Amino acid sequence: MNKRNYQKELDQVLDQLCTDKEETAPTLLLHSCCAPCSSYVLEYLSRYFRITVLYYNPNIYPESEYHNRVQEQMRLIRELPTRYPVDFLEGVFITVQKEWKRSQRAANGALPATASDLQKQSARQKKRAVTMLPQPCRSVR
């Protein structure tokens, strides 16, 4: 059985997408749940793309810890040597529990909406960027 070499496939895609001309570097919006998780990806992909990092993690509580982690993400971006500048967007601090309670009150006891529905609703209300977490067992093809 032949195993796929995903690194080689990625290298081929990057060769097709990217050129050595700095003014034509493609852009990439990269979701980050935390600085440590994004460090390697930023280091690797910043050679090929102008990256904007969108930091969003609804699993962090309390709000002060969320903002501490935002600051750590910004510090990583500032200190990481990159070929192209990296931009930063901060997602809205929303806990799933807070949104669930709000939807419960609004629905007068109906079943709660899914987390992705709550995130979309909040993004529409606040007109800000929000990321959607991948659904399990979903085919990429």
ZADO-1210 file (C-alpha; in nm, 4 decimals, padded with zeros to 6 digits):
<atoms>
<atom x="00.0000" y="00.0000" z="00.0000" code="MET" pos="1"/>
<atom x="00.1382" y="00.3397" z="-00.0971" code="ASN" pos="2"/>
<atom x="00.1142" y="00.6016" z="00.1723" code="LYS" pos="3"/>
<atom x="00.0578" y="00.9613" z="00.0698" code="ARG" pos="4"/>
<atom x="00.3342" y="01.2024" z="00.1512" code="ASN" pos="5"/>
<atom x="00.1403" y="01.5113" z="00.2524" code="TYR" pos="6"/>
<atom x="00.4526" y="01.7226" z="00.2935" code="GLN" pos="7"/>
<atom x="00.5483" y="01.6603" z="-00.0690" code="LYS" pos="8"/>
<atom x="00.1946" y="01.7403" z="-00.1786" code="GLU" pos="9"/>
<atom x="00.2025" y="02.0643" z="00.0213" code="LEU" pos="10"/>
<atom x="00.5367" y="02.1591" z="-00.1308" code="ASP" pos="11"/>
<atom x="00.3905" y="02.1090" z="-00.4798" code="GLN" pos="12"/>
<atom x="00.0884" y="02.3262" z="-00.4000" code="VAL" pos="13"/>
<atom x="00.3104" y="02.5974" z="-00.2536" code="LEU" pos="14"/>
<atom x="00.5322" y="02.5912" z="-00.5627" code="ASP" pos="15"/>
<atom x="00.2255" y="02.6503" z="-00.7808" code="GLN" pos="16"/>
<atom x="00.0800" y="02.9248" z="-00.5585" code="LEU" pos="17"/>
<atom x="00.3853" y="03.1189" z="-00.4620" code="CYS" pos="18"/>
<atom x="00.6492" y="03.3076" z="-00.6502" code="THR" pos="19"/>
<atom x="00.9627" y="03.4804" z="-00.5278" code="ASP" pos="20"/>
<atom x="00.8156" y="03.8236" z="-00.6013" code="LYS" pos="21"/>
<atom x="00.7389" y="03.9862" z="-00.2688" code="GLU" pos="22"/>
<atom x="00.4703" y="04.2153" z="-00.4065" code="GLU" pos="23"/>
<atom x="00.2688" y="03.9193" z="-00.5364" code="THR" pos="24"/>
<atom x="00.2813" y="03.6963" z="-00.2290" code="ALA" pos="25"/>
<atom x="-00.0598" y="03.5375" z="-00.1721" code="PRO" pos="26"/>
<atom x="-00.2503" y="03.6192" z="00.1451" code="THR" pos="27"/>
<atom x="-00.3698" y="03.3692" z="00.4019" code="LEU" pos="28"/>
<atom x="-00.6164" y="03.4007" z="00.6896" code="LEU" pos="29"/>
<atom x="-00.4978" y="03.1647" z="00.9630" code="LEU" pos="30"/>
<atom x="-00.7109" y="03.0743" z="01.2633" code="HIS" pos="31"/>
<atom x="-00.5198" y="03.0401" z="01.5888" code="SER" pos="32"/>
<atom x="-00.6495" y="02.8926" z="01.9124" code="CYS" pos="33"/>
<atom x="-00.3278" y="02.9758" z="02.0987" code="CYS" pos="34"/>
<atom x="00.0282" y="03.0960" z="02.0404" code="ALA" pos="35"/>
<atom x="00.2008" y="02.7575" z="02.0929" code="PRO" pos="36"/>
<atom x="-00.0258" y="02.5840" z="01.8400" code="CYS" pos="37"/>
<atom x="00.0326" y="02.8498" z="01.5764" code="SER" pos="38"/>
<atom x="00.4091" y="02.8869" z="01.6189" code="SER" pos="39"/>
<atom x="00.5247" y="02.6197" z="01.3725" code="TYR" pos="40"/>
<atom x="00.2531" y="02.6955" z="01.1189" code="VAL" pos="41"/>
<atom x="00.3421" y="03.0661" z="01.1261" code="LEU" pos="42"/>
<atom x="00.7117" y="02.9934" z="01.0974" code="GLU" pos="43"/>
<atom x="00.6599" y="02.7587" z="00.8021" code="TYR" pos="44"/>
<atom x="00.3887" y="02.9373" z="00.6033" code="LEU" pos="45"/>
<atom x="00.5199" y="03.2904" z="00.6543" code="SER" pos="46"/>
<atom x="00.7899" y="03.2037" z="00.3990" code="ARG" pos="47"/>
<atom x="00.5196" y="03.1816" z="00.1334" code="TYR" pos="48"/>
<atom x="00.2246" y="03.3987" z="00.2417" code="PHE" pos="49"/>
<atom x="00.1283" y="03.7341" z="00.3846" code="ARG" pos="50"/>
<atom x="-00.0598" y="03.6005" z="00.6864" code="ILE" pos="51"/>
<atom x="-00.3354" y="03.7474" z="00.8960" code="THR" pos="52"/>
<atom x="-00.3801" y="03.5568" z="01.2210" code="VAL" pos="53"/>
<atom x="-00.7341" y="03.5400" z="01.3558" code="LEU" pos="54"/>
<atom x="-00.7162" y="03.4542" z="01.7240" code="TYR" pos="55"/>
<atom x="-01.0360" y="03.3007" z="01.8559" code="TYR" pos="56"/>
<atom x="-01.0898" y="03.0369" z="02.1242" code="ASN" pos="57"/>
<atom x="-01.4311" y="03.0007" z="02.2906" code="PRO" pos="58"/>
<atom x="-01.2922" y="02.7443" z="02.5353" code="ASN" pos="59"/>
<atom x="-01.0969" y="02.9983" z="02.7419" code="ILE" pos="60"/>
<atom x="-01.2449" y="03.1326" z="03.0621" code="TYR" pos="61"/>
<atom x="-01.2443" y="03.3767" z="03.2378" code="PRO" pos="62"/>
<atom x="-01.2237" y="03.6732" z="03.0037" code="GLU" pos="63"/>
<atom x="-00.8993" y="03.7936" z="03.1649" code="SER" pos="64"/>
<atom x="-00.7298" y="03.4642" z="03.0682" code="GLU" pos="65"/>
<atom x="-00.8607" y="03.5037" z="02.7137" code="TYR" pos="66"/>
<atom x="-00.6982" y="03.8467" z="02.6904" code="HIS" pos="67"/>
<atom x="-00.3719" y="03.7158" z="02.8420" code="ASN" pos="68"/>
<atom x="-00.3589" y="03.4586" z="02.5631" code="ARG" pos="69"/>
<atom x="-00.4346" y="03.7255" z="02.3043" code="VAL" pos="70"/>
<atom x="-00.1332" y="03.9191" z="02.4320" code="GLN" pos="71"/>
<atom x="00.0836" y="03.6064" z="02.4098" code="GLU" pos="72"/>
<atom x="-00.0282" y="03.5504" z="02.0493" code="GLN" pos="73"/>
<atom x="00.0614" y="03.9104" z="01.9666" code="MET" pos="74"/>
<atom x="00.4014" y="03.8705" z="02.1342" code="ARG" pos="75"/>
<atom x="00.4751" y="03.5599" z="01.9266" code="LEU" pos="76"/>
<atom x="00.3850" y="03.7437" z="01.6067" code="ILE" pos="77"/>
<atom x="00.5999" y="04.0410" z="01.7054" code="ARG" pos="78"/>
<atom x="00.9064" y="03.8308" z="01.7951" code="GLU" pos="79"/>
<atom x="00.8883" y="03.5629" z="01.5250" code="LEU" pos="80"/>
<atom x="01.1199" y="03.6373" z="01.2321" code="PRO" pos="81"/>
<atom x="00.9109" y="03.6195" z="00.9133" code="THR" pos="82"/>
<atom x="00.9694" y="03.6957" z="00.5474" code="ARG" pos="83"/>
<atom x="00.6468" y="03.8965" z="00.5230" code="TYR" pos="84"/>
<atom x="00.4733" y="04.0980" z="00.7942" code="PRO" pos="85"/>
<atom x="00.2048" y="03.9101" z="00.9883" code="VAL" pos="86"/>
<atom x="-00.1201" y="04.0906" z="01.0736" code="ASP" pos="87"/>
<atom x="-00.3430" y="04.0148" z="01.3701" code="PHE" pos="88"/>
<atom x="-00.7209" y="04.0072" z="01.4243" code="LEU" pos="89"/>
<atom x="-00.8748" y="03.9375" z="01.7618" code="GLU" pos="90"/>
<atom x="-01.1966" y="03.7388" z="01.7659" code="GLY" pos="91"/>
<atom x="-01.4799" y="03.8373" z="01.9968" code="VAL" pos="92"/>
<atom x="-01.4645" y="03.6888" z="02.3469" code="PHE" pos="93"/>
<atom x="-01.7738" y="03.4700" z="02.3707" code="ILE" pos="94"/>
<atom x="-01.8154" y="03.1613" z="02.5801" code="THR" pos="95"/>
<atom x="-02.0416" y="02.8921" z="02.4437" code="VAL" pos="96"/>
<atom x="-02.2167" y="02.8744" z="02.7816" code="GLN" pos="97"/>
<atom x="-02.2985" y="03.2470" z="02.7760" code="LYS" pos="98"/>
<atom x="-02.4447" y="03.2252" z="02.4269" code="GLU" pos="99"/>
<atom x="-02.6352" y="02.9072" z="02.5114" code="TRP" pos="100"/>
<atom x="-02.7995" y="03.0747" z="02.8106" code="LYS" pos="101"/>
<atom x="-02.8919" y="03.3739" z="02.5976" code="ARG" pos="102"/>
<atom x="-03.0442" y="03.1506" z="02.3297" code="SER" pos="103"/>
<atom x="-03.2369" y="02.9615" z="02.5962" code="GLN" pos="104"/>
<atom x="-03.3920" y="03.2813" z="02.7266" code="ARG" pos="105"/>
<atom x="-03.4773" y="03.3951" z="02.3751" code="ALA" pos="106"/>
<atom x="-03.6293" y="03.0621" z="02.2753" code="ALA" pos="107"/>
<atom x="-03.8352" y="03.0252" z="02.5973" code="ASN" pos="108"/>
<atom x="-03.7178" y="02.6748" z="02.6724" code="GLY" pos="109"/>
<atom x="-03.6611" y="02.5408" z="02.3203" code="ALA" pos="110"/>
<atom x="-03.3567" y="02.3266" z="02.2489" code="LEU" pos="111"/>
<atom x="-03.0356" y="02.5338" z="02.2288" code="PRO" pos="112"/>
<atom x="-02.8794" y="02.6186" z="01.8961" code="ALA" pos="113"/>
<atom x="-02.5523" y="02.4551" z="01.7984" code="THR" pos="114"/>
<atom x="-02.2293" y="02.6309" z="01.8904" code="ALA" pos="115"/>
<atom x="-02.1676" y="02.7239" z="01.5264" code="SER" pos="116"/>
<atom x="-02.5155" y="02.8801" z="01.5016" code="ASP" pos="117"/>
<atom x="-02.4407" y="03.0847" z="01.8132" code="LEU" pos="118"/>
<atom x="-02.1075" y="03.1994" z="01.6715" code="GLN" pos="119"/>
<atom x="-02.2652" y="03.3029" z="01.3406" code="LYS" pos="120"/>
<atom x="-02.5449" y="03.4880" z="01.5185" code="GLN" pos="121"/>
<atom x="-02.2975" y="03.6712" z="01.7404" code="SER" pos="122"/>
<atom x="-02.0769" y="03.7634" z="01.4455" code="ALA" pos="123"/>
<atom x="-02.3753" y="03.9075" z="01.2586" code="ARG" pos="124"/>
<atom x="-02.4788" y="04.1097" z="01.5636" code="GLN" pos="125"/>
<atom x="-02.1316" y="04.2466" z="01.6265" code="LYS" pos="126"/>
<atom x="-02.0196" y="04.2590" z="01.2616" code="LYS" pos="127"/>
<atom x="-01.6909" y="04.0891" z="01.3434" code="ARG" pos="128"/>
<atom x="-01.4967" y="03.7933" z="01.2149" code="ALA" pos="129"/>
<atom x="-01.5609" y="03.4534" z="01.3698" code="VAL" pos="130"/>
<atom x="-01.4218" y="03.1105" z="01.2934" code="THR" pos="131"/>
<atom x="-01.6145" y="02.7890" z="01.2609" code="MET" pos="132"/>
<atom x="-01.4715" y="02.4770" z="01.4184" code="LEU" pos="133"/>
<atom x="-01.4503" y="02.1771" z="01.1830" code="PRO" pos="134"/>
<atom x="-01.7277" y="01.9219" z="01.2069" code="GLN" pos="135"/>
<atom x="-01.6185" y="01.5645" z="01.2928" code="PRO" pos="136"/>
<atom x="-01.6186" y="01.2998" z="01.0203" code="CYS" pos="137"/>
<atom x="-01.6603" y="01.5505" z="00.7392" code="ARG" pos="138"/>
<atom x="-01.4933" y="01.4641" z="00.4113" code="SER" pos="139"/>
<atom x="-01.2618" y="01.7319" z="00.2732" code="VAL" pos="140"/>
<atom x="-01.3042" y="01.6099" z="-00.0843" code="ARG" pos="141"/>
</atoms>
